[in-house]
Amino acid sequence: MKRIGTALTIVFIIAGFAISFFIGHYVSDKSHTESRAAQFDKYISRAIDTIKDKGLSIDGAPEAIASNIWVAHEFCDSPEISAELSNLWNTIVYEKDVLLGQEDVLTAQLKDILEKCQ
């Protein structure tokens, strides 16, 4: 009888360690995901603010916007949105003349992307 009690105690201790490990892993994953989402929101918001404050015609503004979009792309967990951000980045970097005067359209696209992720 004493052996069974000892064995059950050991089993409960091992089960407790296993459960605490899995709970800790779950909490850590959730925290990591929330942190990535917050970073994504921050960089998209910075890109929107840069467009509103400087537009695309001021030197350095398109590069700053493209940089923020690329960083947001790296923090994005959705393949569709990531592809959309990549296309936007390519347009800003390689075809920025197409976007001159289209700041409102670009801002609307970024706001739409931000809403999709929330």
N, C-alpha and C positions, 0 to 999 in steps of 0.2 A: 504494500500500500504506500509506503514511504517513497518507493521508486517511482510510482505513478505520479505522485504529487510533485516530485522533483522534476520529472520529465515534462509534466504540464507547465510548470513554472518556466522551464527553459524554453518550451515552445511559445509561451505567451511573451516572453522577453524578446525572442527572435522575431515574432510576429509584430510586436510593438516597434522594434527597430525598422523592420521592412515598411510598415505603414508610415512611420514618421519620415522615412527616406522618400517615399512616393509623394507624400503630402508636400514635403519641402521642394521636391522637383516640380510639382504642379504649380506651387506658389511662385517659384523662381521663373518658370516659363511664362506665367501670366504677367508677372512684373516686367519681364523682358519685352513681351509683346506690347504692353501698354507704353513702355518707354520708346519703342520703335514708332508707334503710332503718334506719340507726342512730338518726336523729332520730325516725322513726316509733316505733320500739321505746321510746325514751326517754320520749316524751310519753304513750304508752299506759301505760307503767309508772308514770309520775307520777300519772296518773288513778287507777290501781288503788291506789297507795299512799295517795292522798288519801282514797279511799273507805274503806280499812281504818283509817286514822288518825282521820278526822273524821266519816265517815258523810255522810249527806245532810241531816241535821237542823241542823247547825251553820251559823250565818250565814256566807256567803261560800264554803262548801264546794261547793255545786252549781255556782256560777259558775266556781270554779277547775277543777273536773272538766270542765265544758263547754268551758272554754278549752283545756285539754289535749287533749280529744277533737277540737276543731276544728283545732288545730295538727297533730295526727296525721293528720287528714283531708287537710290540705294536703300532707303529705309522702307520702301513700299513692299508689301507682302502680296499684293494682287497682281498676277501676271498681265491682266488686261490694262490696268491703270499704269503699270510699269512700262508697257509698250507705248501707251499714249504719251507718257512723260518723255520717253526716249525720242519719239517722233517730234514732239514739241522742242526738245533740246536740239535735235538735228536742224530743225527749221530756224531756230534762233541763231545757232552757230554758223550754219552754212548759207542760209537764205534770209538773213535779217532784213534785207531791203524789202522783201515781200510783206513783212510785218509793220513797217513804218506807217504810222497813222492808224494802225489796227490795234492800238493798245487796249481799247475796250473789249475787243474780241478775245484777245489773249487773257485779259483779266477774267472775263466770263468763263473761258475754258478752264483756267486754274481754279476758280471758285466752284465750278461744276465738279472737277476732280476732287476737290476738298470735301464737297458734300457727299460724293459717292463713297468716300472712305469712312464716313461717320455713321 
